[in-house]
Amino acid sequence: MSRIGKKPVAIPAGVTARVDGQSVTVKGAKGELKFTVPDEVSVALDKGAIKVDPRSESKRARALWGTSRSMINNLVEGVTKGFEKKLEINGVGYKAAVAGKNLQLSLGYSHDVLYPIPAGVAITTPKPTEIAIVGVDKRQVGQVAAEIRDYRGPEPYKGKGVKYAGEFIFRKEGKKK
């Protein structure tokens, strides 16, 4: 049984939620988000909260029950607070800067990498070695952070590359002479 699925998602003041069949739409101060709940799960608006229940006792229905509740909770949290991911850049000469609608990354290649900033996401560089990604959709913020990290992931010998803030990189010892 899902323990997270049992808890209804509370709708805070200033947020409006609408359930049309399997579609959940949440509108708040930061924007509007929509999620389509899988058919194995039923969703209903009840007394200022969204309740999610499985339609059967199959393993797939129980798995999607908690997932759907978490997705709906992320919609509510996104339109009220928003989400943020921070990246750190380590390495000599490695830096980042926002240039118009692109993120310009100098990561040790023969050319700078230009990453187009997608709609719905704001990217800032408080320092040349830090990147802050802010948005209302948790999946989109996480996807953008992962794509930027993939350009030059952290390597285990010197720790150079792009990593998440607070991420621990297991360091390897080099060859002995």
C-alpha positions as CSV (number, residue, x, y, z in Angstrom):
1,M,0.0,0.0,0.0
2,S,1.2,3.5,-0.8
3,R,1.6,5.6,2.3
4,I,2.2,8.8,0.4
5,G,-0.9,8.2,-1.8
6,K,-3.2,8.1,1.2
7,K,-2.6,11.7,2.1
8,P,-4.7,14.2,0.2
9,V,-2.9,17.2,-1.4
10,A,-4.0,20.3,0.4
11,I,-4.8,23.4,-1.8
12,P,-3.3,26.5,-0.1
13,A,-4.9,30.0,-0.2
14,G,-4.4,31.8,-3.5
15,V,-4.3,28.6,-5.5
16,T,-7.2,27.2,-7.6
17,A,-7.4,23.6,-8.6
18,R,-9.7,22.0,-11.2
19,V,-10.2,18.3,-11.9
20,D,-11.8,17.4,-15.3
21,G,-11.9,13.6,-15.6
22,Q,-8.3,12.5,-15.5
23,S,-6.8,16.0,-16.0
24,V,-5.7,18.2,-13.0
25,T,-5.1,21.9,-13.6
26,V,-3.5,24.0,-10.8
27,K,-3.3,27.8,-11.1
28,G,-1.3,30.0,-8.7
29,A,0.8,33.2,-8.3
30,K,3.7,31.8,-10.4
31,G,1.6,30.3,-13.3
32,E,-0.5,27.4,-14.3
33,L,0.4,23.7,-14.6
34,K,-1.5,20.7,-15.8
35,F,-1.1,16.9,-15.2
36,T,-3.0,14.0,-16.7
37,V,-3.5,11.2,-14.2
38,P,-3.1,7.6,-15.6
39,D,-6.3,5.6,-16.0
40,E,-5.4,3.2,-13.2
41,V,-5.9,6.0,-10.7
42,S,-9.0,8.1,-9.9
43,V,-8.7,11.7,-8.8
44,A,-11.3,13.9,-7.1
45,L,-11.5,17.4,-5.6
46,D,-12.8,17.2,-2.0
47,K,-13.1,20.0,0.6
48,G,-10.1,22.1,-0.5
49,A,-7.9,19.0,-1.2
50,I,-7.2,16.7,-4.1
51,K,-7.7,13.0,-3.2
52,V,-6.0,10.3,-5.3
53,D,-7.2,6.6,-5.1
54,P,-6.2,3.5,-7.1
55,R,-9.0,2.0,-9.2
56,S,-7.9,-1.6,-8.6
57,E,-5.4,-3.5,-6.4
58,S,-3.0,-4.3,-9.2
59,K,0.7,-3.7,-8.7
60,R,0.7,-1.0,-11.5
61,A,-2.3,0.8,-10.0
62,R,-0.7,0.9,-6.6
63,A,2.6,2.2,-8.1
64,L,0.9,4.9,-10.0
65,W,-1.2,5.9,-7.0
66,G,1.8,7.4,-5.0
67,T,3.4,8.7,-8.2
68,S,0.3,10.6,-9.2
69,R,-0.1,12.1,-5.8
70,S,3.5,13.3,-5.8
71,M,3.1,14.8,-9.3
72,I,0.0,16.7,-8.2
73,N,1.8,17.9,-5.0
74,N,4.7,19.1,-7.2
75,L,2.1,21.1,-9.3
76,V,0.8,22.8,-6.2
77,E,4.3,23.5,-4.8
78,G,5.5,24.8,-8.2
79,V,2.8,27.4,-8.6
80,T,3.2,28.6,-5.0
81,K,7.0,28.5,-4.3
82,G,8.7,27.3,-7.5
83,F,11.7,25.0,-7.8
84,E,15.4,25.8,-7.9
85,K,18.5,23.7,-8.8
86,K,22.1,25.0,-8.3
87,L,25.1,23.8,-10.3
88,E,28.8,24.4,-9.5
89,I,31.6,24.6,-12.0
90,N,35.1,23.4,-11.0
91,G,38.2,23.7,-13.1
92,V,40.8,26.2,-14.3
93,G,39.2,28.5,-16.9
94,Y,35.7,26.9,-16.6
95,K,32.9,29.5,-16.3
96,A,29.4,30.3,-17.3
97,A,27.6,33.4,-18.3
98,V,24.1,34.3,-19.6
99,A,24.2,35.8,-23.0
100,G,20.8,36.9,-24.2
101,K,18.6,33.8,-24.4
102,N,21.6,31.4,-24.2
103,L,23.8,30.1,-21.5
104,Q,27.4,30.4,-22.5
105,L,29.6,27.7,-21.0
106,S,33.4,27.6,-21.1
107,L,34.3,24.0,-20.2
108,G,37.7,23.4,-21.6
109,Y,36.6,22.6,-25.1
110,S,38.1,24.3,-28.2
111,H,34.8,26.4,-28.4
112,D,32.2,27.7,-25.9
113,V,29.1,25.7,-25.5
114,L,25.9,27.6,-26.1
115,Y,22.8,26.2,-24.3
116,P,19.5,27.8,-25.4
117,I,17.4,28.6,-22.3
118,P,14.0,27.0,-22.7
119,A,10.7,28.8,-22.0
120,G,9.4,28.5,-18.5
121,V,12.9,28.4,-17.0
122,A,15.1,31.2,-15.8
123,I,18.9,30.7,-15.5
124,T,21.2,33.1,-13.6
125,T,24.9,33.1,-12.9
126,P,25.5,34.7,-9.5
127,K,29.2,33.9,-9.9
128,P,31.0,32.7,-13.0
129,T,31.4,29.3,-11.3
130,E,27.7,29.0,-10.2
131,I,24.5,28.4,-12.2
132,A,21.0,28.8,-10.6
133,I,18.1,27.3,-12.5
134,V,14.6,28.4,-11.4
135,G,11.1,27.4,-12.7
136,V,7.7,26.2,-11.8
137,D,7.8,22.8,-13.3
138,K,10.0,20.4,-11.2
139,R,10.6,18.0,-14.1
140,Q,11.7,20.8,-16.5
141,V,14.1,22.4,-13.9
142,G,15.6,19.0,-13.2
143,Q,15.9,18.1,-17.0
144,V,17.6,21.5,-17.8
145,A,20.1,20.9,-14.9
146,A,20.9,17.4,-16.1
147,E,21.4,18.6,-19.7
148,I,23.8,21.3,-18.5
149,R,25.7,18.8,-16.3
150,D,26.0,16.4,-19.2
151,Y,28.2,18.8,-21.2
152,R,31.1,18.2,-18.8
153,G,30.3,15.9,-15.9
154,P,32.6,15.8,-12.9
155,E,35.6,13.6,-13.3
156,P,36.9,11.5,-10.3
157,Y,40.6,12.4,-10.4
158,K,40.7,16.2,-10.1
159,G,37.0,16.9,-9.6
160,K,36.8,19.1,-12.7
161,G,33.4,19.6,-14.4
162,V,29.9,20.6,-13.7
163,K,28.2,19.2,-10.6
164,Y,25.1,19.7,-8.5
165,A,25.6,22.0,-5.5
166,G,26.2,19.7,-2.5
167,E,26.9,16.7,-4.7
168,F,29.8,14.5,-3.4
169,I,32.2,13.3,-6.0
170,F,34.1,10.2,-5.0
171,R,37.7,11.0,-5.8
172,K,40.2,8.4,-7.1
173,E,43.8,8.2,-6.3
174,G,46.1,8.5,-9.3
175,K,48.7,5.9,-10.4
176,K,51.7,5.6,-8.2
177,K,55.1,6.3,-9.7
